């Protein structure tokens, strides 16, 4: 049985009062994040970048890939 199926089967036997409490908790969790967009969240960590700078970075990355200066992610992770 999957986690989702287990959760549903447990919720089917809960009394109405408990289901309402769960619903209230879920609403509170989502209200905390209401109005936040992905851009706002990412913007906390990354400074804005112009299209020109972005394209320069892409060009530089492509150059490094073509010249063998990059490694596959699985190689890097296997060393960690």
C-alpha positions in Angstrom: 0.0 0.0 0.0 1.3 3.4 -0.9 1.7 6.3 1.6 -1.3 8.0 0.0 -3.5 4.9 0.2 -2.4 4.4 3.9 -3.3 8.1 4.7 -6.7 7.8 3.0 -7.5 4.6 4.8 -6.6 6.2 8.2 -8.6 9.3 7.4 -11.7 7.2 6.5 -12.0 5.9 10.0 -11.4 9.3 11.8 -14.4 11.0 13.4 -15.7 14.3 11.8 -14.2 16.4 14.6 -10.7 15.1 13.9 -11.1 15.6 10.1 -12.1 19.3 10.7 -9.0 19.8 12.9 -6.8 18.4 10.1 -8.5 20.6 7.6 -8.0 23.6 9.8 -4.3 22.8 10.2 -3.8 22.4 6.5 -5.5 25.7 5.8 -3.2 27.5 8.3 -0.1 26.0 6.7 -1.1 27.1 3.2 -2.1 30.6 4.5 1.4 31.2 5.7 2.7 30.8 2.1 -0.2 32.5 0.4 0.8 35.4 -1.9 4.4 34.2 -2.2 5.5 33.5 -5.7 8.4 31.3 -6.8 10.1 34.5 -8.0 9.9 36.1 -4.6 11.3 33.1 -2.9 14.2 32.6 -5.4 14.9 36.3 -5.3 15.9 36.0 -1.6 18.9 33.9 -2.7 19.7 35.2 -6.1 20.3 38.7 -7.2 18.5 39.9 -10.3 20.2 39.2 -13.6 19.8 41.0 -17.0 19.0 38.9 -20.1 22.4 40.0 -21.5 24.3 38.6 -18.4 22.2 35.4 -18.5 23.1 34.8 -22.1 26.8 35.5 -21.4 26.7 32.9 -18.6 25.0 30.4 -21.0 27.7 31.1 -23.7 30.5 30.6 -21.1 28.9 27.3 -19.9 28.6 26.0 -23.4 32.3 26.9 -24.1 33.3 25.0 -21.0 31.2 22.0 -21.9 32.7 21.9 -25.4 36.2 22.1 -24.0 35.8 19.3 -21.5 35.9 21.6 -18.5 32.7 20.2 -17.0 32.1 16.8 -15.2 28.9 14.8 -15.1 26.9 15.3 -11.9 26.9 11.6 -11.0 30.8 11.7 -11.0 30.8 14.7 -8.7 28.2 13.1 -6.3 30.1 9.8 -6.2 33.1 11.6 -4.8 31.2 13.4 -2.1 
